[in-house]
Amino acid sequence: MSSNVAIDGVDRAIINILLVDGRISNVELAARVGLTPAPCLRRIKRLENEGVITGYRVMVDPVMAGRAFCVYMEVQIVGTSREIVEQFETVVAAYPETTEVRRLFGPVDYLIRVEVADSAAYERFQTEKMYPLPAVRRIESYPTMRVIKSSVDG
């Protein structure tokens, strides 16, 4: 997305409504933002084409999906060469247990969100998948107690 994409108040309203309900009908969305359906759909398509809207997703109940145990991991790696970084990121991003991987500034290299069934599953993930990676220097784990607010969890 280019930083000079023109977004007006109607576009922002469309985006905010879609963030809450990505399955809203175009007719309902248009009514809520004060447009008729055709211009509303054109705006959505323009926002998609310009890269403002990058996709749509399904939200699931983590307990029902067997992913109720959420842990944030701080990970330090042994080096920062392009090869080490790219290899680490490719492997970690491919794990189905990782739902978010962010490279950070500062003493910690990565913040990784992991969702698994329980603490035993997390222990297996950490010991069988993360620790064997040659780039890993240190892992600090933060199991979550309760979600207060999250755009990821809805």
PEKAQUI-V751110 format. One record per backbone hydrogen bond with DSSP energy under -0.5 kcal/mol. CO is the residue of the C=O (numbers start at 1). NH is the residue of the N-H. If there is no record, write none. Layout:
BEGIN
co->CO nh->NH
co->CO nh->NH
END
This chain:
BEGIN
co->2 nh->5
co->5 nh->7
co->8 nh->12
co->9 nh->13
co->10 nh->14
co->11 nh->15
co->12 nh->16
co->13 nh->17
co->14 nh->18
co->15 nh->19
co->16 nh->20
co->17 nh->21
co->21 nh->24
co->25 nh->29
co->26 nh->30
co->27 nh->31
co->28 nh->32
co->29 nh->33
co->30 nh->34
co->30 nh->35
co->31 nh->34
co->36 nh->40
co->37 nh->41
co->38 nh->42
co->39 nh->43
co->40 nh->44
co->41 nh->45
co->42 nh->46
co->43 nh->47
co->44 nh->48
co->45 nh->49
co->46 nh->50
co->47 nh->52
co->47 nh->53
co->48 nh->51
co->52 nh->54
co->60 nh->62
co->61 nh->65
co->62 nh->67
co->63 nh->66
co->68 nh->70
co->69 nh->116
co->70 nh->144
co->71 nh->73
co->71 nh->114
co->72 nh->142
co->73 nh->75
co->73 nh->112
co->74 nh->140
co->75 nh->109
co->75 nh->110
co->76 nh->137
co->76 nh->138
co->81 nh->85
co->82 nh->86
co->83 nh->87
co->84 nh->88
co->85 nh->89
co->86 nh->90
co->87 nh->91
co->88 nh->92
co->89 nh->93
co->90 nh->94
co->91 nh->95
co->92 nh->95
co->95 nh->98
co->97 nh->99
co->97 nh->115
co->100 nh->113
co->102 nh->111
co->109 nh->104
co->110 nh->75
co->111 nh->102
co->112 nh->73
co->112 nh->114
co->113 nh->99
co->113 nh->100
co->114 nh->71
co->116 nh->69
co->118 nh->122
co->119 nh->123
co->120 nh->124
co->121 nh->125
co->122 nh->126
co->123 nh->127
co->124 nh->128
co->125 nh->129
co->125 nh->130
co->126 nh->131
co->130 nh->133
co->133 nh->136
co->135 nh->78
co->138 nh->76
co->140 nh->74
co->142 nh->72
co->146 nh->148
co->150 nh->154
END
